[in-house]
Amino acid sequence: MMMNMAVVNPPEAPSVVTRDRIVCFVNDEDSAAALRKGLDGAHLSLRRGTIRNAVRMLEADTDLFALVADISGYDDPFAELERLASVCPPDVRVALIGESREIGFYRELMDIGVTEYLPRPLTRDMVLDLLRPKLLGGEAPAQPDRGGHVISICGAQGGAGATSIAINLALHLAETTKAKVALLDLHLQNGETAVMLGVRPGPGLRIALENPMRADTLFLERSAIEINDRVSLISADEELDAQLNITEAGVRHVLGLLRQRFNYIVVDVPVPFPPSIYPVISLARHVLVLLEAEVTGLRNAHALRTAVTNIAGKDRVFTLLNRANRAGGLPKATIVKALGAEPDMVIPDLGKGMTQAVNLGIPALKHVSGLRRHLKPIVREITGVGGERKGRLRRLLGL
């Protein structure tokens, strides 16, 4: 018997027009953050709970346009759906989140009228690409064109650890996904990436950024330094008195070449960024604004988030609090109040091993045992790959 829980009435139906609230019941912060980002701009209400909490709400409150509910952990999810159908108005769209990736399960849900089903772990991109168009209509927000996935990292203050995080994130991305990763350091003067990795860059990057006509496919062979068989560094070491003339066309061309060859491009972005390097923000699917628990970090993080939002939109910005529990740092409540929300990502103070790794010229991943664990949720958000390491496309398809 068909469950009439998600049949959408024609657009002119008064109940659809007048009710725009989307209520979501999820039990984990990762799913909540993904929904918050992916459904940005909607009249969204995020609540702790599962489909049973949704049923209890609907017994008293049906003034909503769409419902998103977690069905994880239930032996018989269809029994729960029967209860939901008994209280859910027929013009309310229903989307579900769960643990199953079986295509048969997905088809059964579609057959009974569910609007969309997404497997955990949920990411912002899944919500943007698959759920948002179903709930809000029209197309998903504009995304970068085809090519490698750009992740830009901006430090809100000097010494906050942006370069170290960029290096180790690039390495962990490659390790987790088995994909090709480029690490692009746009600090052409006084850049630290090459020093931290114990290598010396050549002049190729500056030439390409100043004159894109001189950068061809051989640029990568001349300029990229292999850190391992999957990660390559593209950086420069220009004199401090050098007069640089970086052009936007050069930045776009370099990014274009890298995106043709690499699955992920992690960019260490200088701050404040001039208009010429805006493409590393506008083409990025994730912009991580990194700060420490200090007054200057909080002030600058707010300004950085605003700048990134103006260039690329609010849904691309993620706040990363580094060395979160460092002695003498601001308390968490102060940070949350200043940011207006919990940081999207947190890495605690991992001790002197991080500094030792820099001084030894080796990646901290090889020296600090806890770093992988704290990078894992960041990698999962970027790639959608969980501990089982299935490919993103297979996971999105529920296969």
C-alpha positions in Angstrom: 0.0 0.0 0.0 1.4 3.4 -1.0 2.2 5.8 1.8 0.8 9.2 1.0 3.4 11.1 3.0 5.4 13.1 0.4 3.1 13.8 -2.5 3.6 17.4 -3.5 0.6 19.4 -4.3 0.7 21.9 -7.2 2.6 25.1 -6.4 -0.6 27.1 -6.1 -1.8 25.1 -3.1 -2.1 27.5 -0.1 -0.6 25.2 2.4 2.7 25.0 0.4 2.8 28.6 -0.3 2.2 29.8 3.2 4.3 27.2 5.0 8.0 27.4 4.3 9.5 25.8 7.5 11.9 22.8 7.1 12.3 20.8 10.3 15.2 18.4 10.7 15.6 15.7 13.4 19.2 14.5 13.6 21.3 13.0 16.3 24.9 14.0 15.4 26.5 17.4 14.9 28.1 16.4 11.5 24.6 15.9 10.0 23.3 19.1 11.6 26.2 21.1 10.2 25.8 19.6 6.7 22.1 20.5 6.7 22.8 24.0 8.1 25.3 24.7 5.3 23.5 22.9 2.5 20.1 24.4 3.2 21.4 27.9 4.0 18.8 30.6 3.4 15.9 28.3 4.1 13.6 28.7 7.1 15.3 25.9 8.9 14.7 24.3 12.3 17.3 21.8 13.5 16.4 19.6 16.4 18.0 16.7 18.2 16.3 13.4 17.7 15.1 10.8 15.2 12.0 9.9 13.2 10.2 9.0 16.5 10.7 12.6 17.7 9.4 13.8 14.4 6.2 11.7 14.9 5.7 13.2 18.3 6.1 16.7 16.9 3.7 16.1 14.1 1.0 15.0 16.6 0.8 18.6 17.7 2.5 20.7 15.1 2.0 20.2 11.3 2.8 23.8 10.3 5.8 22.9 8.1 6.7 22.5 4.4 9.3 19.7 4.7 10.6 17.2 7.2 14.1 15.7 7.4 14.4 12.8 9.9 17.1 10.2 10.8 16.0 6.6 10.7 19.4 5.2 11.8 19.4 2.4 14.3 15.8 1.1 13.8 15.4 -2.6 13.0 12.2 -2.0 11.1 12.4 1.6 9.6 9.2 0.9 7.6 7.2 0.5 10.8 8.5 3.9 11.9 7.5 5.3 8.5 3.9 3.9 9.0 3.6 5.8 12.2 5.0 8.9 10.5 2.5 8.6 7.7 -0.4 8.5 10.1 0.3 12.0 11.4 2.1 13.6 8.5 0.0 15.9 6.2 0.2 14.7 2.5 1.6 17.9 1.3 4.7 17.8 3.5 7.8 16.7 1.8 9.7 14.0 3.7 13.5 13.3 3.4 15.3 10.6 5.4 18.8 10.0 6.6 20.0 6.6 7.4 22.8 4.0 7.5 21.8 1.7 4.6 23.5 2.1 1.3 21.5 -0.6 -0.4 20.0 0.5 -3.7 17.0 -1.7 -3.0 16.3 0.1 0.2 16.5 3.4 -1.6 14.0 2.3 -4.2 11.6 1.1 -1.7 11.6 4.5 0.0 11.1 6.3 -3.3 8.2 3.9 -4.1 6.3 4.8 -1.0 6.6 8.6 -1.6 9.8 9.7 0.2 11.2 12.8 -1.4 14.9 11.9 -0.9 17.1 9.5 1.1 20.7 10.2 2.0 23.1 7.8 3.7 25.4 8.8 6.5 27.9 10.4 6.9 26.1 13.4 5.6 28.1 16.2 4.0 27.2 19.7 2.8 27.8 18.7 -0.8 25.3 15.9 -0.6 22.7 18.2 0.8 23.5 20.9 -1.8 23.5 18.5 -4.8 20.8 16.0 -3.8 18.5 17.4 -1.1 18.3 21.1 -1.6 16.8 21.0 -5.2 14.1 18.5 -3.9 13.1 20.7 -0.9 13.6 24.2 -2.2 13.0 23.7 -5.9 15.0 25.0 -8.8 18.7 24.2 -9.2 21.3 23.8 -6.5 23.4 26.9 -5.8 26.0 27.4 -8.5 29.0 25.2 -7.9 32.6 25.4 -9.4 33.0 24.1 -12.9 34.3 20.6 -13.6 37.8 19.7 -12.4 39.7 19.0 -9.2 38.2 20.0 -5.9 39.8 23.2 -4.5 40.2 23.6 -0.7 41.5 27.0 0.3 42.9 27.6 3.8 43.1 31.1 5.2 44.8 31.9 8.5 43.0 34.6 10.5 46.2 35.4 12.4 50.0 34.9 12.0 51.2 31.7 13.6 47.8 30.1 13.9 49.0 27.0 12.0 47.3 27.4 8.6 50.4 26.1 6.7 50.9 23.1 8.9 47.2 22.2 8.6 47.3 22.7 4.8 50.3 20.3 4.5 48.9 17.6 6.7 45.4 17.9 5.3 46.8 17.4 1.8 48.7 14.3 2.9 45.8 12.9 4.7 43.4 13.5 1.8 45.7 11.5 -0.5 46.1 8.8 2.2 42.4 8.4 2.7 41.1 8.7 -0.9 44.2 7.4 -2.8 43.7 10.4 -5.1 46.2 12.8 -6.5 46.6 15.9 -4.4 48.3 19.2 -5.2 49.5 21.5 -2.4 49.7 25.1 -3.7 51.4 27.7 -1.6 50.6 31.2 -2.7 52.9 32.8 -0.2 55.5 33.5 -2.9 57.7 35.4 -0.4 58.5 34.0 3.0 56.3 30.9 2.3 56.8 28.1 4.9 55.4 25.1 3.1 58.6 24.1 1.3 60.6 24.7 4.5 58.3 22.5 6.6 58.6 19.7 4.0 62.4 20.1 3.7 62.4 20.9 0.0 63.5 23.9 -2.2 61.2 25.3 -4.9 62.2 26.8 -8.2 61.0 29.9 -10.1 58.2 28.3 -12.2 55.2 29.3 -10.0 56.0 33.0 -10.1 56.5 32.9 -13.9 53.2 31.2 -14.4 51.3 33.6 -12.1 52.7 36.7 -13.7 52.5 35.5 -17.3 50.0 32.7 -17.9 51.0 32.6 -21.6 54.3 31.0 -20.5 52.6 28.3 -18.4 51.7 25.2 -20.4 51.3 21.6 -19.4 55.0 21.3 -18.9 54.7 23.8 -16.0 53.7 21.0 -13.7 56.7 18.9 -14.6 59.0 21.9 -14.1 57.4 23.3 -10.9 55.8 20.5 -9.0 57.9 18.8 -6.3 56.8 15.3 -5.5 56.3 14.9 -1.7 55.2 11.3 -2.2 53.6 9.3 -5.1 50.3 11.1 -4.6 51.1 14.5 -3.3 52.9 17.3 -5.2 54.0 20.7 -3.9 53.8 23.8 -6.0 55.4 26.8 -4.3 58.0 29.6 -4.7 60.8 31.2 -2.7 61.1 34.7 -4.0 63.4 37.4 -2.5 61.6 39.7 0.0 62.4 42.7 -2.2 61.2 41.2 -5.4 58.5 43.2 -7.2 55.8 40.7 -7.9 53.0 41.2 -10.5 50.6 38.4 -9.9 47.6 38.5 -12.2 44.1 37.1 -11.9 44.5 35.5 -15.3 47.7 33.8 -14.1 46.0 32.5 -10.9 43.1 31.1 -12.9 45.4 29.5 -15.5 47.5 27.8 -12.8 44.4 26.5 -11.0 43.0 25.3 -14.3 46.2 23.3 -15.0 46.2 21.8 -11.6 42.5 20.9 -11.7 43.1 19.0 -14.9 45.8 16.8 -13.3 44.8 16.5 -9.6 41.7 15.4 -7.8 42.2 17.8 -4.9 44.1 21.1 -4.7 44.8 22.4 -1.2 45.7 26.1 -1.3 47.6 27.9 1.4 46.2 31.4 0.9 47.9 34.6 2.0 45.8 37.0 4.0 44.7 39.7 3.3 44.2 38.4 -0.2 44.4 40.8 -3.1 41.9 40.8 -5.9 44.3 38.9 -8.2 43.9 35.7 -6.1 40.2 35.9 -5.7 39.8 32.8 -8.0 41.2 30.6 -5.2 38.2 31.6 -3.2 35.6 31.7 -5.9 36.6 28.3 -7.3 36.9 26.6 -3.9 34.2 24.3 -2.7 35.5 24.6 0.8 37.2 27.7 2.3 38.6 27.0 5.8 39.1 30.1 7.9 41.5 29.0 10.6 42.0 30.8 13.9 43.3 30.3 17.4 41.4 31.1 20.6 42.7 34.7 20.7 41.1 38.1 20.5 42.9 39.0 17.2 42.0 35.6 15.7 38.3 36.1 16.5 38.2 39.6 15.1 40.1 38.7 11.9 38.0 35.5 11.4 34.8 37.5 11.3 36.3 39.9 8.7 37.7 36.9 6.7 34.4 35.1 6.7 32.6 38.2 5.4 35.2 38.7 2.7 34.9 35.1 1.6 31.1 35.3 1.6 31.2 38.4 -0.6 33.4 36.6 -3.1 32.0 33.0 -3.1 28.8 32.8 -1.0 28.1 31.8 2.6 27.8 28.1 2.0 31.5 27.6 1.2 32.9 29.0 4.4 34.0 26.8 7.3 35.5 28.0 10.6 38.4 25.8 11.9 39.5 26.4 15.5 43.1 25.2 15.8 44.8 24.4 19.1 41.4 24.7 20.8 42.4 23.9 24.3 45.8 25.7 24.4 46.7 27.1 27.8 45.8 30.8 28.1 43.3 30.7 25.2 39.9 32.2 25.3 37.1 30.0 26.8 34.8 28.2 24.4 31.7 30.2 25.4 33.5 33.4 24.4 34.5 32.0 21.0 31.0 30.7 20.2 29.5 34.1 21.2 32.0 36.0 19.0 31.5 33.7 16.0 27.8 33.5 16.4 27.9 29.7 16.3 30.1 26.7 17.2 33.2 26.3 15.0 32.6 24.0 12.1 35.8 22.1 12.8 38.1 21.8 15.8 41.7 20.6 16.3 43.0 20.6 19.9 46.5 21.5 20.9 48.5 18.4 20.1 51.7 19.4 22.0 55.3 20.0 21.1 55.3 17.3 18.5 53.8 19.7 16.0 56.6 22.2 16.5 59.2 19.4 16.4 57.9 18.2 13.0 58.3 21.7 11.6 61.9 22.0 12.8 62.7 18.5 11.5 61.2 19.3 8.1 58.9 16.3 8.2 55.0 16.1 8.0 53.4 16.1 11.5 51.3 13.1 10.4 54.5 11.0 10.8 55.3 12.5 14.2 52.0 13.3 16.0 49.8 10.2 16.5 46.6 12.1 17.3 46.6 14.3 14.2 45.0 11.8 11.9 42.0 11.4 14.2 41.3 15.1 14.3 41.8 15.6 10.5 39.4 12.7 9.7 36.1 14.7 10.1 37.6 17.5 8.0 38.5 15.0 5.2 35.0 13.4 5.5 33.4 16.8 5.0 35.5 17.5 2.0 35.3 14.2 0.3 32.3 12.4 1.7 34.5 9.4 2.4 34.1 7.7 5.8 36.1 5.1 7.5 35.0 2.4 5.0 36.8 4.5 2.2 34.2 3.9 -0.5 34.3 6.3 -3.4 32.2 9.4 -3.2 30.2 8.6 -6.3 29.3 5.1 -5.0 28.3 6.4 -1.6 26.1 9.2 -3.1 24.4 6.6 -5.3 23.7 4.4 -2.3 25.6 1.5 -3.8 
